[in-house]
Amino acid sequence: MKIRIKGDSIRLRLTKSEVDALASIGSVEERTHMLGGTLSYVLRSEGGIENLTAHLQDNCIVISMPDKFASAWAGNDVVGYRNTIGTANNSSLSLLVEKDFKCIDAPAEEDQSDNYEHPNITCS
């Protein structure tokens, strides 16, 4: 799972096996180890919510996805889910969780074998 944070925007990109894990076990988590501590981020399936939500807890960014989205996502063509939530300082936080596609314009330096086929590629 990849995370991109820019200002008041958080974007997660998940591979096929991560989307499958979200559906089957209910969460996917990553950690980044740094001097002075560890930053974690987790995407979890949660009942009783209608849209993506997020909060920060003990150096961990926790993003929750409605369980009805998570359980069906691996088997459908939905690319991702988006929501904007209010924050404590009267601003808003944009959330985007999406499937990670293989690069089409340049060879990637990372392993993309578990990524989704890009929808703009026509195979013969």
HUCORGI-V396311 format. One record per backbone hydrogen bond with DSSP energy under -1.0 kcal/mol. CO is the residue of the C=O (numbers start at 1). NH is the residue of the N-H. E is the energy in kcal/mol with one decimal. If there is no record, write none. Layout:
<<CO NH E> <CO NH E>>
This chain:
<<2 13 -1.9> <4 11 -2.5> <8 94 -2.7> <9 6 -2.1> <10 96 -2.0> <11 4 -2.3> <12 98 -2.7> <13 2 -2.4> <14 100 -3.1> <15 19 -2.2> <16 20 -2.4> <17 21 -2.3> <18 22 -2.3> <19 23 -1.9> <20 24 -2.4> <21 25 -3.2> <21 26 -1.1> <26 45 -3.0> <28 43 -2.7> <30 41 -2.1> <32 39 -2.7> <34 37 -1.8> <37 34 -2.8> <39 32 -3.0> <40 61 -2.6> <41 30 -2.4> <42 63 -2.9> <43 28 -2.3> <44 65 -3.0> <46 67 -1.9> <53 64 -2.2> <55 62 -3.0> <59 40 -2.4> <60 57 -2.7> <61 42 -2.7> <62 55 -1.9> <63 44 -2.5> <64 53 -1.9> <65 46 -2.6> <66 69 -1.2> <66 70 -2.1> <67 71 -2.5> <69 73 -1.6> <72 75 -1.1> <73 76 -1.2> <79 99 -2.7> <81 97 -2.7> <83 95 -3.3> <85 93 -3.1> <87 90 -1.4> <91 87 -2.3> <93 85 -2.6> <94 10 -2.8> <95 83 -2.1> <96 12 -2.7> <97 81 -2.8> <98 14 -2.4> <100 116 -2.9> <112 115 -1.8> <114 16 -2.9> <116 102 -2.5> <118 121 -1.7>>
